[in-house]
Amino acid sequence: VLEDYAETVHSLGSTDTPTITVSNGNVQTVTITSGLTLPAFSDAATGQTVTLIVSGSGTCSGTANHKCAGGNTTLTTLSVVSIFYDGTNYLTSIATDFQ
């Protein structure tokens, strides 16, 4: 039974090309200036997930096997990028339009 559960939020700072290290936590933040280039996790293991809270707008792309749900790569001022690593691919979905 989990009670009063909260995840640590790790800041990646301001960069368009962050290094995502799962051992830093499953929730991470980054501020971008023109776009986001997603890398492979630096410590990838099958079944790992990262939720990336992105401030700044632009387009999202991946340098690894990132597959974006619905082909959506558009980031708005505040976006949540959810990434699941299946051992081969980084299954990525982007949520936007928070009101």
TORPA-4810 file (N, C-alpha, C, O; in nm, 3 decimals):
<nodes>
NODE_1_0.084_-0.117_0.000_0.000_0.000_0.000_0.089_0.123_0.000_0.175_0.140_0.087_V
NODE_2_0.069_0.209_-0.097_0.143_0.334_-0.104_0.060_0.444_-0.041_-0.058_0.460_-0.073_L
NODE_3_0.121_0.519_0.047_0.054_0.634_0.106_0.146_0.754_0.095_0.268_0.743_0.111_E
NODE_4_0.087_0.869_0.067_0.164_0.993_0.055_0.280_0.977_-0.043_0.390_1.026_-0.018_D
NODE_5_0.253_0.910_-0.154_0.356_0.882_-0.254_0.381_1.005_-0.340_0.287_1.069_-0.386_Y
NODE_6_0.506_1.038_-0.361_0.544_1.147_-0.451_0.679_1.112_-0.512_0.766_1.056_-0.446_A
NODE_7_0.696_1.147_-0.638_0.822_1.122_-0.704_0.908_1.247_-0.700_0.858_1.359_-0.703_E
NODE_8_1.037_1.226_-0.692_1.131_1.336_-0.700_1.133_1.387_-0.844_1.131_1.308_-0.938_T
NODE_9_1.137_1.518_-0.861_1.144_1.577_-0.994_1.286_1.628_-1.015_1.334_1.714_-0.942_V
NODE_10_1.352_1.572_-1.115_1.492_1.607_-1.145_1.495_1.709_-1.259_1.432_1.688_-1.363_H
NODE_11_1.568_1.818_-1.239_1.579_1.921_-1.342_1.699_1.896_-1.432_1.810_1.873_-1.385_S
NODE_12_1.674_1.900_-1.563_1.780_1.887_-1.662_1.830_2.024_-1.707_1.921_2.034_-1.790_L
NODE_13_1.770_2.130_-1.653_1.812_2.266_-1.687_1.755_2.312_-1.819_1.646_2.271_-1.859_G
NODE_14_1.829_2.398_-1.887_1.787_2.455_-2.013_1.875_2.401_-2.125_1.991_2.439_-2.137_S
NODE_15_1.819_2.314_-2.207_1.893_2.254_-2.318_1.797_2.193_-2.418_1.693_2.140_-2.379_T
NODE_16_1.830_2.199_-2.544_1.749_2.134_-2.646_1.790_1.989_-2.668_1.721_1.914_-2.737_D
NODE_17_1.903_1.948_-2.609_1.955_1.812_-2.625_1.992_1.753_-2.488_2.110_1.738_-2.457_T
NODE_18_1.892_1.720_-2.407_1.921_1.672_-2.272_1.977_1.529_-2.270_1.956_1.451_-2.364_P
NODE_19_2.048_1.497_-2.164_2.089_1.360_-2.136_1.989_1.305_-2.036_1.977_1.357_-1.925_T
NODE_20_1.918_1.200_-2.074_1.816_1.143_-1.986_1.874_1.022_-1.915_1.905_0.920_-1.978_I
NODE_21_1.889_1.033_-1.785_1.942_0.927_-1.701_1.830_0.882_-1.607_1.789_0.957_-1.518_T
NODE_22_1.782_0.759_-1.626_1.668_0.711_-1.549_1.700_0.706_-1.400_1.611_0.727_-1.318_V
NODE_23_1.824_0.679_-1.365_1.860_0.673_-1.223_1.844_0.808_-1.153_1.849_0.814_-1.030_S
NODE_24_1.825_0.916_-1.229_1.797_1.047_-1.169_1.650_1.060_-1.130_1.613_1.157_-1.063_N
NODE_25_1.568_0.965_-1.170_1.426_0.968_-1.137_1.341_0.956_-1.261_1.387_0.982_-1.373_G
NODE_26_1.217_0.915_-1.240_1.127_0.892_-1.354_1.054_1.018_-1.399_0.989_1.016_-1.503_N
NODE_27_1.064_1.127_-1.322_1.005_1.254_-1.363_1.117_1.355_-1.373_1.189_1.380_-1.276_V
NODE_28_1.131_1.414_-1.492_1.238_1.510_-1.514_1.182_1.631_-1.588_1.082_1.621_-1.658_Q
NODE_29_1.247_1.746_-1.571_1.203_1.868_-1.637_1.314_1.922_-1.725_1.433_1.901_-1.698_T
NODE_30_1.275_1.992_-1.831_1.372_2.057_-1.918_1.307_2.181_-1.979_1.187_2.180_-2.008_V
NODE_31_1.386_2.284_-1.999_1.341_2.405_-2.069_1.414_2.408_-2.203_1.536_2.396_-2.208_T
NODE_32_1.337_2.424_-2.310_1.396_2.426_-2.445_1.381_2.565_-2.505_1.296_2.644_-2.463_I
NODE_33_1.465_2.594_-2.606_1.456_2.723_-2.674_1.396_2.711_-2.813_1.323_2.801_-2.855_T
NODE_34_1.424_2.601_-2.886_1.371_2.590_-3.022_1.320_2.451_-3.058_1.250_2.436_-3.158_S
NODE_35_1.353_2.352_-2.982_1.309_2.216_-3.010_1.372_2.121_-2.912_1.457_2.160_-2.831_G
NODE_36_1.331_1.996_-2.917_1.380_1.895_-2.824_1.429_1.775_-2.903_1.354_1.717_-2.982_L
NODE_37_1.553_1.737_-2.881_1.608_1.617_-2.941_1.623_1.513_-2.831_1.704_1.529_-2.741_T
NODE_38_1.543_1.406_-2.840_1.544_1.302_-2.739_1.653_1.199_-2.769_1.662_1.148_-2.881_L
NODE_39_1.735_1.169_-2.670_1.838_1.066_-2.688_1.788_0.932_-2.635_1.679_0.923_-2.579_P
NODE_40_1.869_0.829_-2.653_1.847_0.705_-2.580_1.874_0.734_-2.433_1.954_0.822_-2.401_A
NODE_41_1.807_0.662_-2.342_1.837_0.677_-2.200_1.983_0.636_-2.179_2.028_0.538_-2.238_F
NODE_42_2.056_0.710_-2.097_2.197_0.677_-2.075_2.215_0.547_-1.997_2.322_0.488_-2.000_S
NODE_43_2.111_0.502_-1.929_2.116_0.377_-1.853_1.993_0.293_-1.881_1.925_0.247_-1.789_D
NODE_44_1.965_0.274_-2.011_1.841_0.209_-2.054_1.833_0.063_-2.013_1.929_-0.013_-2.026_A
NODE_45_1.715_0.025_-1.964_1.681_-0.114_-1.937_1.536_-0.134_-1.978_1.454_-0.044_-1.960_A
NODE_46_1.505_-0.249_-2.031_1.370_-0.279_-2.076_1.268_-0.252_-1.966_1.286_-0.291_-1.851_T
NODE_47_1.160_-0.184_-2.003_1.051_-0.155_-1.910_1.062_-0.023_-1.838_0.973_0.013_-1.760_G
NODE_48_1.169_0.051_-1.861_1.184_0.179_-1.793_1.098_0.287_-1.858_1.073_0.284_-1.979_Q
NODE_49_1.055_0.382_-1.776_0.978_0.496_-1.826_1.035_0.626_-1.770_1.095_0.629_-1.663_T
NODE_50_1.014_0.732_-1.847_1.047_0.867_-1.801_0.934_0.958_-1.845_0.887_0.952_-1.959_V
NODE_51_0.891_1.042_-1.754_0.797_1.149_-1.786_0.878_1.277_-1.786_0.939_1.314_-1.686_T
NODE_52_0.879_1.344_-1.899_0.957_1.466_-1.917_0.862_1.584_-1.929_0.782_1.591_-2.022_L
NODE_53_0.872_1.678_-1.835_0.791_1.800_-1.838_0.874_1.904_-1.914_0.983_1.942_-1.871_I
NODE_54_0.821_1.950_-2.027_0.895_2.038_-2.116_0.835_2.178_-2.116_0.716_2.194_-2.143_V
NODE_55_0.916_2.278_-2.087_0.877_2.418_-2.098_0.942_2.474_-2.223_1.062_2.456_-2.245_S
NODE_56_0.864_2.541_-2.305_0.914_2.595_-2.430_0.848_2.522_-2.546_0.803_2.409_-2.531_G
NODE_57_0.843_2.587_-2.661_0.776_2.526_-2.776_0.875_2.493_-2.885_0.988_2.542_-2.887_S
NODE_58_0.830_2.407_-2.976_0.914_2.364_-3.087_0.872_2.226_-3.132_0.759_2.184_-3.109_G
NODE_59_0.963_2.158_-3.196_0.937_2.024_-3.247_1.024_1.925_-3.171_1.136_1.956_-3.132_T
NODE_60_0.970_1.806_-3.151_1.041_1.698_-3.082_1.091_1.599_-3.186_1.018_1.561_-3.278_C
NODE_61_1.216_1.557_-3.171_1.271_1.453_-3.256_1.353_1.359_-3.169_1.382_1.390_-3.054_S
NODE_62_1.389_1.246_-3.223_1.464_1.150_-3.145_1.588_1.102_-3.217_1.586_1.079_-3.338_G
NODE_63_1.696_1.087_-3.143_1.820_1.036_-3.202_1.827_0.885_-3.192_1.908_0.822_-3.259_T
NODE_64_1.743_0.827_-3.109_1.739_0.682_-3.093_1.614_0.630_-3.164_1.563_0.697_-3.254_A
NODE_65_1.565_0.515_-3.127_1.445_0.457_-3.187_1.319_0.513_-3.123_1.239_0.437_-3.069_N
NODE_66_1.302_0.644_-3.129_1.181_0.706_-3.074_1.069_0.697_-3.175_1.084_0.735_-3.291_H
NODE_67_0.956_0.645_-3.130_0.836_0.633_-3.212_0.729_0.717_-3.143_0.689_0.687_-3.031_K
NODE_68_0.683_0.823_-3.210_0.587_0.916_-3.150_0.443_0.874_-3.181_0.409_0.849_-3.297_C
NODE_69_0.361_0.865_-3.079_0.220_0.827_-3.094_0.151_0.921_-3.191_0.156_1.043_-3.174_A
NODE_70_0.086_0.865_-3.291_0.012_0.945_-3.388_0.101_1.033_-3.474_0.051_1.115_-3.551_G
NODE_71_0.232_1.017_-3.463_0.324_1.102_-3.539_0.334_1.242_-3.484_0.397_1.329_-3.545_G
NODE_72_0.273_1.267_-3.367_0.274_1.401_-3.308_0.412_1.434_-3.253_0.464_1.366_-3.165_N
NODE_73_0.472_1.540_-3.306_0.602_1.586_-3.258_0.598_1.733_-3.216_0.703_1.794_-3.196_T
NODE_74_0.480_1.790_-3.203_0.465_1.932_-3.171_0.462_1.954_-3.021_0.383_1.893_-2.949_T
NODE_75_0.549_2.043_-2.974_0.553_2.083_-2.834_0.499_2.224_-2.822_0.529_2.311_-2.905_L
NODE_76_0.419_2.248_-2.719_0.368_2.382_-2.695_0.440_2.439_-2.573_0.535_2.378_-2.524_T
NODE_77_0.397_2.552_-2.524_0.464_2.619_-2.413_0.487_2.526_-2.293_0.590_2.536_-2.226_T
NODE_78_0.391_2.437_-2.268_0.404_2.338_-2.161_0.357_2.204_-2.216_0.241_2.190_-2.255_L
NODE_79_0.446_2.107_-2.219_0.414_1.975_-2.272_0.463_1.867_-2.176_0.558_1.888_-2.101_S
NODE_80_0.396_1.753_-2.180_0.439_1.636_-2.104_0.474_1.528_-2.205_0.389_1.484_-2.282_V
NODE_81_0.599_1.486_-2.204_0.647_1.383_-2.295_0.666_1.255_-2.213_0.749_1.250_-2.122_V
NODE_82_0.589_1.153_-2.246_0.598_1.025_-2.177_0.672_0.927_-2.265_0.638_0.909_-2.382_S
NODE_83_0.773_0.861_-2.208_0.857_0.771_-2.286_0.863_0.636_-2.216_0.893_0.628_-2.097_I
NODE_84_0.834_0.529_-2.292_0.846_0.392_-2.243_0.947_0.319_-2.330_0.935_0.319_-2.452_F
NODE_85_1.048_0.258_-2.266_1.149_0.183_-2.341_1.114_0.035_-2.338_1.108_-0.026_-2.231_Y
NODE_86_1.089_-0.024_-2.455_1.049_-0.165_-2.461_1.166_-0.260_-2.485_1.145_-0.379_-2.509_D
NODE_87_1.285_-0.210_-2.479_1.404_-0.290_-2.504_1.464_-0.265_-2.641_1.581_-0.294_-2.665_G
NODE_88_1.384_-0.210_-2.732_1.429_-0.175_-2.866_1.389_-0.032_-2.901_1.472_0.047_-2.946_T
NODE_89_1.262_-0.002_-2.880_1.206_0.128_-2.918_1.172_0.212_-2.795_1.145_0.160_-2.687_N
NODE_90_1.174_0.343_-2.816_1.129_0.439_-2.716_0.991_0.486_-2.762_0.980_0.570_-2.851_Y
NODE_91_0.887_0.431_-2.700_0.750_0.464_-2.737_0.713_0.594_-2.666_0.701_0.599_-2.544_L
NODE_92_0.695_0.698_-2.745_0.687_0.835_-2.696_0.551_0.896_-2.727_0.504_0.889_-2.841_T
NODE_93_0.489_0.957_-2.627_0.365_1.030_-2.652_0.378_1.170_-2.593_0.444_1.189_-2.490_S
NODE_94_0.316_1.265_-2.658_0.326_1.405_-2.618_0.186_1.458_-2.585_0.095_1.451_-2.668_I
NODE_95_0.171_1.509_-2.465_0.046_1.573_-2.424_0.068_1.724_-2.420_0.169_1.772_-2.368_A
NODE_96_-0.027_1.799_-2.476_-0.017_1.945_-2.481_-0.153_2.005_-2.450_-0.246_1.934_-2.411_T
NODE_97_-0.165_2.134_-2.467_-0.291_2.207_-2.453_-0.348_2.198_-2.311_-0.467_2.174_-2.293_D
NODE_98_-0.261_2.217_-2.212_-0.307_2.217_-2.074_-0.377_2.350_-2.046_-0.322_2.456_-2.074_F
NODE_99_-0.498_2.344_-1.991_-0.579_2.465_-1.971_-0.626_2.474_-1.829_-0.695_2.568_-1.792_Q
</nodes>
